[in-house]
Amino acid sequence: GKPTKVLSAVVFRGTLHSKIPVAVKAYTPRVLTEDVVAEFSHEAALCGALHHPNVVRFYGICVCPPTCLISELCQASLGDVTRANSARLRLLHRQSQGEEIEQGKIPQDQQLQQRQQLLIDLIYMIDATRAVVCMHSFTPAFLHRDLKPSNFLADAYSTCKLTDFGESRSVPTGQKSDKLKPVTEDCPTTAATTTTLFFGESYVGVQTPWFRRDRPAQRTRTHTA
């Protein structure tokens, strides 16, 4: 069904056990209803079930007002990181245009920066895809239903981690529709799909150690449309 968000929340920085920096997601509903309690309980239960290096670590909950979820503190969202990287590359490009270079030749330092950024972007894509694969590995599978750059966070080591599971739902059992039937024919990898989602284009022909077409498990895709 269509996602319906009944909760609003504010995120604060806090400290757990006087030494661990954490993110405190405090829910701020206008009225405490059964739907509010159900949605909070659902998100808390799913956070507690997900244990993966590319999923934000969950520490616990606080149910006495205010109602809070306590999780790992990260540095920035993937959206913030990619915008900052794009701005840096644009600045480098403008600076290089002012240099006396051979026509049509890109300065060596700019080429190096572009290659480095491509590798960083690929790592983010792999991290994001691993997080989604983790959710889909459950039986029945969980669907996040709100994948976007702001729901992926980067920690101090630039590891990309999935967060915000308020809209997540499990795939209904006994599904009769072919839309959710796994297929095993040769098809674009999940990594390529993630590339398009976050960066607006696919890096065609790029192969990564984690997602190769010669690995049958990575060739299985679920149709959603």
ChimeraX attribute file (.defattr): number of C-alpha atoms within 10 A of each C-alpha:
attribute: neighborCount
match mode: 1-to-1
recipient: residues
	/A:1	4
	/A:2	6
	/A:3	11
	/A:4	9
	/A:5	11
	/A:6	15
	/A:7	17
	/A:8	12
	/A:9	14
	/A:10	10
	/A:11	13
	/A:12	12
	/A:13	13
	/A:14	16
	/A:15	13
	/A:16	13
	/A:17	6
	/A:18	7
	/A:19	8
	/A:20	11
	/A:21	15
	/A:22	19
	/A:23	21
	/A:24	24
	/A:25	22
	/A:26	19
	/A:27	18
	/A:28	15
	/A:29	15
	/A:30	10
	/A:31	8
	/A:32	10
	/A:33	10
	/A:34	9
	/A:35	12
	/A:36	18
	/A:37	15
	/A:38	12
	/A:39	17
	/A:40	21
	/A:41	15
	/A:42	16
	/A:43	18
	/A:44	19
	/A:45	14
	/A:46	17
	/A:47	23
	/A:48	13
	/A:49	12
	/A:50	17
	/A:51	15
	/A:52	14
	/A:53	15
	/A:54	23
	/A:55	25
	/A:56	24
	/A:57	21
	/A:58	21
	/A:59	14
	/A:60	14
	/A:61	19
	/A:62	13
	/A:63	11
	/A:64	7
	/A:65	9
	/A:66	12
	/A:67	17
	/A:68	22
	/A:69	22
	/A:70	24
	/A:71	21
	/A:72	17
	/A:73	22
	/A:74	22
	/A:75	13
	/A:76	16
	/A:77	20
	/A:78	25
	/A:79	17
	/A:80	14
	/A:81	16
	/A:82	18
	/A:83	11
	/A:84	12
	/A:85	14
	/A:86	12
	/A:87	11
	/A:88	12
	/A:89	16
	/A:90	12
	/A:91	11
	/A:92	15
	/A:93	15
	/A:94	10
	/A:95	11
	/A:96	15
	/A:97	11
	/A:98	8
	/A:99	9
	/A:100	8
	/A:101	11
	/A:102	8
	/A:103	6
	/A:104	6
	/A:105	8
	/A:106	13
	/A:107	15
	/A:108	9
	/A:109	11
	/A:110	15
	/A:111	12
	/A:112	11
	/A:113	14
	/A:114	15
	/A:115	12
	/A:116	12
	/A:117	16
	/A:118	13
	/A:119	12
	/A:120	14
	/A:121	17
	/A:122	20
	/A:123	16
	/A:124	23
	/A:125	22
	/A:126	21
	/A:127	22
	/A:128	27
	/A:129	23
	/A:130	23
	/A:131	22
	/A:132	20
	/A:133	16
	/A:134	17
	/A:135	22
	/A:136	17
	/A:137	10
	/A:138	14
	/A:139	10
	/A:140	13
	/A:141	16
	/A:142	20
	/A:143	18
	/A:144	18
	/A:145	13
	/A:146	15
	/A:147	20
	/A:148	13
	/A:149	18
	/A:150	16
	/A:151	15
	/A:152	26
	/A:153	25
	/A:154	22
	/A:155	17
	/A:156	10
	/A:157	8
	/A:158	16
	/A:159	18
	/A:160	28
	/A:161	26
	/A:162	28
	/A:163	23
	/A:164	17
	/A:165	21
	/A:166	22
	/A:167	17
	/A:168	18
	/A:169	18
	/A:170	14
	/A:171	15
	/A:172	11
	/A:173	9
	/A:174	6
	/A:175	10
	/A:176	9
	/A:177	7
	/A:178	12
	/A:179	11
	/A:180	15
	/A:181	12
	/A:182	12
	/A:183	13
	/A:184	12
	/A:185	10
	/A:186	13
	/A:187	12
	/A:188	13
	/A:189	17
	/A:190	21
	/A:191	25
	/A:192	21
	/A:193	15
	/A:194	22
	/A:195	21
	/A:196	13
	/A:197	15
	/A:198	19
	/A:199	14
	/A:200	9
	/A:201	12
	/A:202	15
	/A:203	13
	/A:204	8
	/A:205	7
	/A:206	10
	/A:207	14
	/A:208	12
	/A:209	6
	/A:210	11
	/A:211	19
	/A:212	15
	/A:213	15
	/A:214	9
	/A:215	10
	/A:216	12
	/A:217	11
	/A:218	19
	/A:219	19
	/A:220	17
	/A:221	18
	/A:222	14
	/A:223	11
	/A:224	8
	/A:225	6
